[in-house]
Amino acid sequence: MLKVIVDLWCIACGASEDTALHTLEVCVAWEPQRRALSAVLGRDLSLPSVVRAMLDSERSWQAAVSFCEEVMTQKETAERAREDDASADPLRHKRMGVRRRRFAHLPLPRNNGVAGR
């Protein structure tokens, strides 16, 4: 069973919730990325407006993809840092499951020249 820890609060700014809408429209931590997105999509970053703009033009689509990739990369990097922090709450630490412990000593499989692997 995969155990996922869901934080209800925004680690980036301390707000009481961390939702997609909070990240897209409100969180001060993502203001530079939001400004770049607004420069292409306009000031209305409501979900219906963003989806409409993304479907309207390739430029809007790419701006939204860029926003998402940059924000998610930074959020994932911060999460990995929290997992590796020895002083963090033990629930935050990476846990090595039974299967991973059992096979950890084995070398990773090689590509064998097969595309897509």
N, CA, C and O atoms as CSV, one atom per row, in Angstrom:
chain,resi,resn,atom,element,x,y,z
A,1,MET,N,N,0.842,-1.172,0.000
A,1,MET,CA,C,0.000,0.000,0.000
A,1,MET,C,C,0.891,1.240,0.000
A,1,MET,O,O,1.851,1.328,0.765
A,2,LEU,N,N,0.563,2.187,-0.859
A,2,LEU,CA,C,1.295,3.431,-0.954
A,2,LEU,C,C,0.722,4.411,0.055
A,2,LEU,O,O,-0.487,4.641,0.088
A,3,LYS,N,N,1.581,4.982,0.871
A,3,LYS,CA,C,1.128,5.943,1.867
A,3,LYS,C,C,1.541,7.333,1.409
A,3,LYS,O,O,2.728,7.613,1.242
A,4,VAL,N,N,0.572,8.190,1.210
A,4,VAL,CA,C,0.821,9.552,0.778
A,4,VAL,C,C,0.405,10.494,1.901
A,4,VAL,O,O,-0.675,10.368,2.477
A,5,ILE,N,N,1.278,11.426,2.189
A,5,ILE,CA,C,0.976,12.417,3.207
A,5,ILE,C,C,0.443,13.649,2.500
A,5,ILE,O,O,1.108,14.202,1.624
A,6,VAL,N,N,-0.724,14.069,2.865
A,6,VAL,CA,C,-1.341,15.235,2.245
A,6,VAL,C,C,-1.338,16.372,3.252
A,6,VAL,O,O,-1.937,16.279,4.323
A,7,ASP,N,N,-0.662,17.430,2.893
A,7,ASP,CA,C,-0.676,18.622,3.739
A,7,ASP,C,C,-1.821,19.495,3.277
A,7,ASP,O,O,-1.974,19.755,2.084
A,8,LEU,N,N,-2.614,19.940,4.208
A,8,LEU,CA,C,-3.719,20.812,3.857
A,8,LEU,C,C,-3.272,22.260,3.772
A,8,LEU,O,O,-3.950,23.081,3.154
A,9,TRP,N,N,-2.149,22.583,4.379
A,9,TRP,CA,C,-1.653,23.948,4.362
A,9,TRP,C,C,-0.542,24.096,3.333
A,9,TRP,O,O,0.137,23.128,2.989
A,10,CYS,N,N,-0.370,25.304,2.855
A,10,CYS,CA,C,0.632,25.588,1.827
A,10,CYS,C,C,1.998,25.786,2.484
A,10,CYS,O,O,2.189,26.712,3.273
A,11,ILE,N,N,2.917,24.931,2.160
A,11,ILE,CA,C,4.261,25.007,2.720
A,11,ILE,C,C,5.013,26.213,2.156
A,11,ILE,O,O,5.882,26.775,2.823
A,12,ALA,N,N,4.675,26.609,0.924
A,12,ALA,CA,C,5.373,27.719,0.275
A,12,ALA,C,C,5.067,29.071,0.921
A,12,ALA,O,O,5.950,29.920,1.035
A,13,CYS,N,N,3.797,29.272,1.350
A,13,CYS,CA,C,3.443,30.593,1.890
A,13,CYS,C,C,2.784,30.536,3.268
A,13,CYS,O,O,2.598,31.574,3.902
A,14,GLY,N,N,2.426,29.327,3.743
A,14,GLY,CA,C,1.824,29.195,5.053
A,14,GLY,C,C,0.312,29.360,5.088
A,14,GLY,O,O,-0.285,29.342,6.165
A,15,ALA,N,N,-0.322,29.522,3.918
A,15,ALA,CA,C,-1.790,29.649,3.875
A,15,ALA,C,C,-2.438,28.368,4.385
A,15,ALA,O,O,-1.802,27.315,4.436
A,16,SER,N,N,-3.693,28.468,4.758
A,16,SER,CA,C,-4.381,27.331,5.377
A,16,SER,C,C,-4.708,26.208,4.399
A,16,SER,O,O,-5.107,25.126,4.829
A,17,GLU,N,N,-4.550,26.433,3.098
A,17,GLU,CA,C,-4.804,25.365,2.131
A,17,GLU,C,C,-3.816,25.447,0.974
A,17,GLU,O,O,-3.313,26.519,0.639
A,18,ASP,N,N,-3.555,24.305,0.379
A,18,ASP,CA,C,-2.674,24.246,-0.788
A,18,ASP,C,C,-3.408,23.466,-1.870
A,18,ASP,O,O,-3.270,22.248,-1.978
A,19,THR,N,N,-4.176,24.176,-2.655
A,19,THR,CA,C,-4.921,23.564,-3.745
A,19,THR,C,C,-4.348,24.071,-5.064
A,19,THR,O,O,-3.528,24.990,-5.085
A,20,ALA,N,N,-4.788,23.461,-6.162
A,20,ALA,CA,C,-4.368,23.933,-7.480
A,20,ALA,C,C,-4.796,25.385,-7.679
A,20,ALA,O,O,-4.043,26.192,-8.224
A,21,LEU,N,N,-5.994,25.708,-7.240
A,21,LEU,CA,C,-6.496,27.074,-7.371
A,21,LEU,C,C,-5.646,28.048,-6.552
A,21,LEU,O,O,-5.338,29.145,-7.020
A,22,HIS,N,N,-5.271,27.658,-5.345
A,22,HIS,CA,C,-4.407,28.500,-4.502
A,22,HIS,C,C,-3.076,28.748,-5.214
A,22,HIS,O,O,-2.601,29.882,-5.276
A,23,THR,N,N,-2.483,27.688,-5.745
A,23,THR,CA,C,-1.199,27.812,-6.440
A,23,THR,C,C,-1.324,28.705,-7.664
A,23,THR,O,O,-0.466,29.554,-7.904
A,24,LEU,N,N,-2.372,28.522,-8.430
A,24,LEU,CA,C,-2.553,29.259,-9.681
A,24,LEU,C,C,-2.893,30.726,-9.469
A,24,LEU,O,O,-2.381,31.587,-10.184
A,25,GLU,N,N,-3.753,31.024,-8.490
A,25,GLU,CA,C,-4.273,32.391,-8.364
A,25,GLU,C,C,-3.768,33.196,-7.176
A,25,GLU,O,O,-3.763,34.426,-7.234
A,26,VAL,N,N,-3.338,32.533,-6.090
A,26,VAL,CA,C,-3.155,33.255,-4.836
A,26,VAL,C,C,-1.739,33.213,-4.269
A,26,VAL,O,O,-1.216,34.253,-3.870
A,27,CYS,N,N,-1.121,32.074,-4.223
A,27,CYS,CA,C,0.127,31.886,-3.477
A,27,CYS,C,C,1.214,32.878,-3.892
A,27,CYS,O,O,1.600,32.957,-5.058
A,28,VAL,N,N,1.692,33.625,-2.910
A,28,VAL,CA,C,2.707,34.643,-3.181
A,28,VAL,C,C,4.037,34.029,-3.621
A,28,VAL,O,O,4.841,34.690,-4.277
A,29,ALA,N,N,4.263,32.786,-3.265
A,29,ALA,CA,C,5.524,32.133,-3.637
A,29,ALA,C,C,5.666,31.975,-5.146
A,29,ALA,O,O,6.780,31.902,-5.664
A,30,TRP,N,N,4.545,31.923,-5.846
A,30,TRP,CA,C,4.575,31.685,-7.292
A,30,TRP,C,C,4.242,32.946,-8.085
A,30,TRP,O,O,3.850,32.856,-9.249
A,31,GLU,N,N,4.392,34.109,-7.477
A,31,GLU,CA,C,4.071,35.369,-8.140
A,31,GLU,C,C,4.864,35.598,-9.429
A,31,GLU,O,O,4.266,36.010,-10.423
A,32,PRO,N,N,6.177,35.352,-9.465
A,32,PRO,CA,C,6.912,35.556,-10.729
A,32,PRO,C,C,6.386,34.651,-11.860
A,32,PRO,O,O,6.236,35.097,-12.998
A,33,GLN,N,N,6.113,33.399,-11.539
A,33,GLN,CA,C,5.599,32.483,-12.543
A,33,GLN,C,C,4.188,32.905,-12.971
A,33,GLN,O,O,3.831,32.802,-14.144
A,34,ARG,N,N,3.391,33.380,-12.006
A,34,ARG,CA,C,2.029,33.829,-12.301
A,34,ARG,C,C,2.052,35.058,-13.204
A,34,ARG,O,O,1.227,35.180,-14.110
A,35,ARG,N,N,2.999,35.975,-12.960
A,35,ARG,CA,C,3.110,37.170,-13.816
A,35,ARG,C,C,3.415,36.773,-15.254
A,35,ARG,O,O,2.832,37.313,-16.195
A,36,ALA,N,N,4.342,35.818,-15.417
A,36,ALA,CA,C,4.685,35.363,-16.776
A,36,ALA,C,C,3.475,34.716,-17.445
A,36,ALA,O,O,3.237,34.920,-18.635
A,37,LEU,N,N,2.718,33.941,-16.683
A,37,LEU,CA,C,1.522,33.304,-17.222
A,37,LEU,C,C,0.470,34.350,-17.584
A,37,LEU,O,O,-0.142,34.266,-18.649
A,38,SER,N,N,0.255,35.324,-16.719
A,38,SER,CA,C,-0.725,36.384,-16.974
A,38,SER,C,C,-0.347,37.241,-18.181
A,38,SER,O,O,-1.224,37.752,-18.878
A,39,ALA,N,N,0.938,37.396,-18.429
A,39,ALA,CA,C,1.370,38.175,-19.583
A,39,ALA,C,C,0.884,37.554,-20.887
A,39,ALA,O,O,0.681,38.251,-21.881
A,40,VAL,N,N,0.700,36.243,-20.872
A,40,VAL,CA,C,0.233,35.544,-22.073
A,40,VAL,C,C,-1.278,35.312,-22.031
A,40,VAL,O,O,-1.969,35.536,-23.025
A,41,LEU,N,N,-1.791,34.864,-20.884
A,41,LEU,CA,C,-3.199,34.479,-20.790
A,41,LEU,C,C,-4.121,35.635,-20.418
A,41,LEU,O,O,-5.322,35.571,-20.680
A,42,GLY,N,N,-3.591,36.673,-19.821
A,42,GLY,CA,C,-4.423,37.765,-19.322
A,42,GLY,C,C,-4.558,37.654,-17.808
A,42,GLY,O,O,-4.029,36.726,-17.196
A,43,ARG,N,N,-5.265,38.600,-17.215
A,43,ARG,CA,C,-5.355,38.690,-15.754
A,43,ARG,C,C,-6.261,37.641,-15.126
A,43,ARG,O,O,-6.069,37.277,-13.966
A,44,ASP,N,N,-7.241,37.153,-15.869
A,44,ASP,CA,C,-8.194,36.179,-15.323
A,44,ASP,C,C,-7.570,34.788,-15.348
A,44,ASP,O,O,-7.461,34.161,-16.402
A,45,LEU,N,N,-7.159,34.315,-14.163
A,45,LEU,CA,C,-6.553,32.984,-14.067
A,45,LEU,C,C,-7.500,31.974,-13.431
A,45,LEU,O,O,-7.060,30.986,-12.843
A,46,SER,N,N,-8.800,32.224,-13.552
A,46,SER,CA,C,-9.762,31.223,-13.087
A,46,SER,C,C,-9.611,29.984,-13.972
A,46,SER,O,O,-9.197,30.082,-15.127
A,47,LEU,N,N,-9.943,28.840,-13.427
A,47,LEU,CA,C,-9.761,27.596,-14.172
A,47,LEU,C,C,-10.463,27.611,-15.530
A,47,LEU,O,O,-9.838,27.241,-16.524
A,48,PRO,N,N,-11.746,28.024,-15.623
A,48,PRO,CA,C,-12.389,28.041,-16.942
A,48,PRO,C,C,-11.667,28.945,-17.939
A,48,PRO,O,O,-11.548,28.610,-19.118
A,49,SER,N,N,-11.185,30.092,-17.458
A,49,SER,CA,C,-10.491,31.027,-18.335
A,49,SER,C,C,-9.152,30.455,-18.812
A,49,SER,O,O,-8.792,30.593,-19.982
A,50,VAL,N,N,-8.426,29.820,-17.906
A,50,VAL,CA,C,-7.137,29.226,-18.265
A,50,VAL,C,C,-7.334,28.102,-19.285
A,50,VAL,O,O,-6.608,28.026,-20.276
A,51,VAL,N,N,-8.304,27.241,-19.043
A,51,VAL,CA,C,-8.572,26.140,-19.983
A,51,VAL,C,C,-8.966,26.699,-21.343
A,51,VAL,O,O,-8.484,26.224,-22.371
A,52,ARG,N,N,-9.836,27.701,-21.360
A,52,ARG,CA,C,-10.271,28.314,-22.622
A,52,ARG,C,C,-9.065,28.883,-23.381
A,52,ARG,O,O,-8.936,28.684,-24.589
A,53,ALA,N,N,-8.187,29.589,-22.667
A,53,ALA,CA,C,-7.003,30.183,-23.297
A,53,ALA,C,C,-6.065,29.103,-23.824
A,53,ALA,O,O,-5.505,29.234,-24.912
A,54,MET,N,N,-5.898,28.032,-23.042
A,54,MET,CA,C,-5.007,26.943,-23.467
A,54,MET,C,C,-5.505,26.300,-24.757
A,54,MET,O,O,-4.711,25.925,-25.621
A,55,LEU,N,N,-6.817,26.176,-24.879
A,55,LEU,CA,C,-7.388,25.568,-26.083
A,55,LEU,C,C,-7.420,26.536,-27.254
A,55,LEU,O,O,-7.572,26.127,-28.405
A,56,ASP,N,N,-7.277,27.814,-26.957
A,56,ASP,CA,C,-7.346,28.855,-27.975
A,56,ASP,C,C,-6.076,28.986,-28.801
A,56,ASP,O,O,-6.135,29.221,-30.008
A,57,SER,N,N,-4.923,28.833,-28.149
A,57,SER,CA,C,-3.674,29.040,-28.894
A,57,SER,C,C,-2.532,28.188,-28.332
A,57,SER,O,O,-2.499,27.840,-27.152
A,58,GLU,N,N,-1.617,27.877,-29.217
A,58,GLU,CA,C,-0.425,27.115,-28.835
A,58,GLU,C,C,0.417,27.909,-27.836
A,58,GLU,O,O,0.992,27.337,-26.909
A,59,ARG,N,N,0.487,29.226,-28.027
A,59,ARG,CA,C,1.271,30.077,-27.130
A,59,ARG,C,C,0.717,30.014,-25.703
A,59,ARG,O,O,1.477,29.908,-24.740
A,60,SER,N,N,-0.604,30.080,-25.576
A,60,SER,CA,C,-1.240,29.986,-24.258
A,60,SER,C,C,-1.017,28.616,-23.646
A,60,SER,O,O,-0.750,28.493,-22.450
A,61,TRP,N,N,-1.128,27.592,-24.471
A,61,TRP,CA,C,-0.896,26.221,-24.006
A,61,TRP,C,C,0.515,26.102,-23.430
A,61,TRP,O,O,0.703,25.581,-22.331
A,62,GLN,N,N,1.497,26.587,-24.177
A,62,GLN,CA,C,2.890,26.490,-23.744
A,62,GLN,C,C,3.140,27.311,-22.474
A,62,GLN,O,O,3.921,26.898,-21.617
A,63,ALA,N,N,2.495,28.451,-22.350
A,63,ALA,CA,C,2.659,29.268,-21.138
A,63,ALA,C,C,2.119,28.520,-19.919
A,63,ALA,O,O,2.734,28.545,-18.853
A,64,ALA,N,N,0.980,27.861,-20.072
A,64,ALA,CA,C,0.397,27.096,-18.962
A,64,ALA,C,C,1.273,25.896,-18.619
A,64,ALA,O,O,1.489,25.600,-17.444
A,65,VAL,N,N,1.773,25.213,-19.629
A,65,VAL,CA,C,2.662,24.074,-19.398
A,65,VAL,C,C,3.922,24.531,-18.673
A,65,VAL,O,O,4.374,23.878,-17.734
A,66,SER,N,N,4.481,25.641,-19.105
A,66,SER,CA,C,5.688,26.180,-18.470
A,66,SER,C,C,5.439,26.517,-16.998
A,66,SER,O,O,6.262,26.198,-16.140
A,67,PHE,N,N,4.302,27.164,-16.705
A,67,PHE,CA,C,3.942,27.488,-15.325
A,67,PHE,C,C,3.874,26.214,-14.485
A,67,PHE,O,O,4.473,26.127,-13.413
A,68,CYS,N,N,3.134,25.231,-14.991
A,68,CYS,CA,C,2.946,23.977,-14.246
A,68,CYS,C,C,4.268,23.253,-14.018
A,68,CYS,O,O,4.545,22.797,-12.909
A,69,GLU,N,N,5.080,23.147,-15.060
A,69,GLU,CA,C,6.352,22.436,-14.929
A,69,GLU,C,C,7.269,23.116,-13.928
A,69,GLU,O,O,7.882,22.453,-13.092
A,70,GLU,N,N,7.364,24.434,-14.008
A,70,GLU,CA,C,8.259,25.152,-13.103
A,70,GLU,C,C,7.792,25.050,-11.652
A,70,GLU,O,O,8.592,24.787,-10.755
A,71,VAL,N,N,6.505,25.258,-11.426
A,71,VAL,CA,C,5.970,25.203,-10.063
A,71,VAL,C,C,6.078,23.787,-9.502
A,71,VAL,O,O,6.522,23.600,-8.369
A,72,MET,N,N,5.678,22.799,-10.281
A,72,MET,CA,C,5.712,21.418,-9.782
A,72,MET,C,C,7.149,20.952,-9.532
A,72,MET,O,O,7.404,20.234,-8.565
A,73,THR,N,N,8.074,21.348,-10.381
A,73,THR,CA,C,9.479,20.983,-10.170
A,73,THR,C,C,9.980,21.566,-8.851
A,73,THR,O,O,10.655,20.879,-8.084
A,74,GLN,N,N,9.656,22.813,-8.589
A,74,GLN,CA,C,10.091,23.442,-7.339
A,74,GLN,C,C,9.400,22.812,-6.128
A,74,GLN,O,O,10.031,22.620,-5.089
A,75,LYS,N,N,8.116,22.490,-6.253
A,75,LYS,CA,C,7.397,21.844,-5.142
A,75,LYS,C,C,7.977,20.457,-4.862
A,75,LYS,O,O,8.149,20.079,-3.703
A,76,GLU,N,N,8.276,19.700,-5.919
A,76,GLU,CA,C,8.842,18.361,-5.740
A,76,GLU,C,C,10.239,18.423,-5.139
A,76,GLU,O,O,10.589,17.595,-4.298
A,77,THR,N,N,11.036,19.388,-5.559
A,77,THR,CA,C,12.380,19.564,-5.002
A,77,THR,C,C,12.291,19.890,-3.508
A,77,THR,O,O,13.047,19.346,-2.704
A,78,ALA,N,N,11.371,20.772,-3.147
A,78,ALA,CA,C,11.194,21.115,-1.733
A,78,ALA,C,C,10.717,19.906,-0.927
A,78,ALA,O,O,11.143,19.707,0.211
A,79,GLU,N,N,9.831,19.100,-1.523
A,79,GLU,CA,C,9.342,17.900,-0.826
A,79,GLU,C,C,10.483,16.903,-0.602
A,79,GLU,O,O,10.580,16.309,0.471
A,80,ARG,N,N,11.343,16.717,-1.603
A,80,ARG,CA,C,12.484,15.806,-1.433
A,80,ARG,C,C,13.418,16.313,-0.338
A,80,ARG,O,O,13.956,15.521,0.436
A,81,ALA,N,N,13.610,17.618,-0.272
A,81,ALA,CA,C,14.460,18.184,0.781
A,81,ALA,C,C,13.850,17.931,2.159
A,81,ALA,O,O,14.566,17.620,3.111
A,82,ARG,N,N,12.522,18.066,2.263
A,82,ARG,CA,C,11.863,17.781,3.545
A,82,ARG,C,C,11.977,16.304,3.901
A,82,ARG,O,O,12.151,15.965,5.071
A,83,GLU,N,N,11.883,15.424,2.913
A,83,GLU,CA,C,12.013,13.986,3.172
A,83,GLU,C,C,13.408,13.623,3.667
A,83,GLU,O,O,13.570,12.725,4.492
A,84,ASP,N,N,14.414,14.332,3.154
A,84,ASP,CA,C,15.800,14.038,3.515
A,84,ASP,C,C,16.247,14.725,4.806
A,84,ASP,O,O,17.319,14.421,5.329
A,85,ASP,N,N,15.440,15.642,5.318
A,85,ASP,CA,C,15.780,16.390,6.522
A,85,ASP,C,C,15.655,15.485,7.751
A,85,ASP,O,O,14.559,15.036,8.087
A,86,ALA,N,N,16.767,15.224,8.409
A,86,ALA,CA,C,16.786,14.320,9.564
A,86,ALA,C,C,15.941,14.850,10.719
A,86,ALA,O,O,15.442,14.069,11.529
A,87,SER,N,N,15.777,16.167,10.802
A,87,SER,CA,C,15.018,16.732,11.911
A,87,SER,C,C,13.517,16.847,11.605
A,87,SER,O,O,12.744,17.299,12.450
A,88,ALA,N,N,13.115,16.442,10.413
A,88,ALA,CA,C,11.704,16.547,10.029
A,88,ALA,C,C,10.866,15.485,10.742
A,88,ALA,O,O,11.392,14.494,11.248
A,89,ASP,N,N,9.578,15.711,10.768
A,89,ASP,CA,C,8.621,14.753,11.302
A,89,ASP,C,C,8.869,13.397,10.641
A,89,ASP,O,O,8.999,13.337,9.419
A,90,PRO,N,N,8.938,12.316,11.405
A,90,PRO,CA,C,9.206,10.984,10.830
A,90,PRO,C,C,8.246,10.587,9.710
A,90,PRO,O,O,8.622,9.811,8.832
A,91,LEU,N,N,7.026,11.097,9.719
A,91,LEU,CA,C,6.092,10.791,8.632
A,91,LEU,C,C,6.541,11.393,7.311
A,91,LEU,O,O,6.096,10.958,6.248
A,92,ARG,N,N,7.409,12.380,7.367
A,92,ARG,CA,C,7.921,13.035,6.171
A,92,ARG,C,C,9.044,12.244,5.501
A,92,ARG,O,O,9.310,12.431,4.313
A,93,HIS,N,N,9.697,11.369,6.247
A,93,HIS,CA,C,10.858,10.661,5.721
A,93,HIS,C,C,10.452,9.624,4.699
A,93,HIS,O,O,9.379,9.028,4.787
A,94,LYS,N,N,11.330,9.415,3.724
A,94,LYS,CA,C,11.103,8.339,2.763
A,94,LYS,C,C,11.133,7.025,3.516
A,94,LYS,O,O,11.981,6.804,4.380
A,95,ARG,N,N,10.209,6.171,3.180
A,95,ARG,CA,C,10.197,4.860,3.817
A,95,ARG,C,C,10.522,3.817,2.768
A,95,ARG,O,O,9.995,3.847,1.656
A,96,MET,N,N,11.383,2.909,3.131
A,96,MET,CA,C,11.738,1.852,2.219
A,96,MET,C,C,10.809,0.671,2.489
A,96,MET,O,O,10.859,0.062,3.558
A,97,GLY,N,N,9.975,0.360,1.524
A,97,GLY,CA,C,9.009,-0.717,1.666
A,97,GLY,C,C,9.672,-2.090,1.642
A,97,GLY,O,O,10.865,-2.211,1.362
A,98,VAL,N,N,8.890,-3.112,1.935
A,98,VAL,CA,C,9.387,-4.488,1.992
A,98,VAL,C,C,10.015,-4.883,0.663
A,98,VAL,O,O,11.116,-5.431,0.634
A,99,ARG,N,N,9.322,-4.607,-0.434
A,99,ARG,CA,C,9.842,-4.986,-1.747
A,99,ARG,C,C,11.143,-4.263,-2.051
A,99,ARG,O,O,12.082,-4.867,-2.570
A,100,ARG,N,N,11.205,-2.986,-1.735
A,100,ARG,CA,C,12.417,-2.219,-2.014
A,100,ARG,C,C,13.586,-2.734,-1.180
A,100,ARG,O,O,14.707,-2.831,-1.678
A,101,ARG,N,N,13.328,-3.068,0.097
A,101,ARG,CA,C,14.400,-3.612,0.935
A,101,ARG,C,C,14.872,-4.947,0.390
A,101,ARG,O,O,16.069,-5.231,0.376
A,102,ARG,N,N,13.936,-5.760,-0.056
A,102,ARG,CA,C,14.266,-7.095,-0.544
A,102,ARG,C,C,15.153,-7.042,-1.788
A,102,ARG,O,O,16.028,-7.891,-1.958
A,103,PHE,N,N,14.935,-6.055,-2.655
A,103,PHE,CA,C,15.658,-6.004,-3.920
A,103,PHE,C,C,16.690,-4.885,-4.000
A,103,PHE,O,O,17.286,-4.670,-5.056
A,104,ALA,N,N,16.910,-4.168,-2.895
A,104,ALA,CA,C,17.809,-3.015,-2.898
A,104,ALA,C,C,19.248,-3.390,-3.252
A,104,ALA,O,O,19.975,-2.576,-3.821
A,105,HIS,N,N,19.661,-4.595,-2.925
A,105,HIS,CA,C,21.050,-5.000,-3.181
A,105,HIS,C,C,21.289,-5.375,-4.641
A,105,HIS,O,O,22.442,-5.487,-5.057
A,106,LEU,N,N,20.243,-5.568,-5.422
A,106,LEU,CA,C,20.387,-5.978,-6.821
A,106,LEU,C,C,20.698,-4.780,-7.711
A,106,LEU,O,O,20.239,-3.669,-7.444
A,107,PRO,N,N,21.485,-5.005,-8.779
A,107,PRO,CA,C,21.751,-3.903,-9.709
A,107,PRO,C,C,20.486,-3.569,-10.502
A,107,PRO,O,O,19.625,-4.423,-10.712
A,108,LEU,N,N,20.394,-2.318,-10.934
A,108,LEU,CA,C,19.251,-1.910,-11.749
A,108,LEU,C,C,19.325,-2.603,-13.113
A,108,LEU,O,O,20.425,-2.823,-13.620
A,109,PRO,N,N,18.202,-2.948,-13.710
A,109,PRO,CA,C,18.225,-3.586,-15.024
A,109,PRO,C,C,18.770,-2.633,-16.066
A,109,PRO,O,O,18.609,-1.417,-15.964
A,110,ARG,N,N,19.420,-3.204,-17.072
A,110,ARG,CA,C,19.978,-2.397,-18.162
A,110,ARG,C,C,18.928,-2.208,-19.241
A,110,ARG,O,O,17.959,-2.963,-19.321
A,111,ASN,N,N,19.127,-1.200,-20.065
A,111,ASN,CA,C,18.208,-0.842,-21.140
A,111,ASN,C,C,18.176,-1.920,-22.223
A,111,ASN,O,O,17.123,-2.134,-22.824
A,112,ASN,N,N,19.277,-2.600,-22.494
A,112,ASN,CA,C,19.403,-3.605,-23.556
A,112,ASN,C,C,19.056,-3.081,-24.920
A,112,ASN,O,O,18.655,-3.847,-25.796
A,113,GLY,N,N,19.204,-1.755,-25.124
A,113,GLY,CA,C,18.986,-1.165,-26.425
A,113,GLY,C,C,17.527,-1.067,-26.834
A,113,GLY,O,O,17.246,-0.742,-27.988
A,114,VAL,N,N,16.600,-1.332,-25.949
A,114,VAL,CA,C,15.194,-1.256,-26.282
A,114,VAL,C,C,14.720,0.181,-26.101
A,114,VAL,O,O,14.905,0.773,-25.037
A,115,ALA,N,N,14.110,0.739,-27.142
A,115,ALA,CA,C,13.646,2.123,-27.083
A,115,ALA,C,C,12.523,2.272,-26.087
A,115,ALA,O,O,11.697,1.372,-25.934
A,116,GLY,N,N,12.487,3.417,-25.398
A,116,GLY,CA,C,11.404,3.725,-24.477
A,116,GLY,C,C,11.572,3.147,-23.083
A,116,GLY,O,O,10.668,3.270,-22.258
A,117,ARG,N,N,12.685,2.531,-22.805
A,117,ARG,CA,C,12.914,1.976,-21.464
A,117,ARG,C,C,14.054,2.652,-20.781
A,117,ARG,O,O,14.385,2.310,-19.646
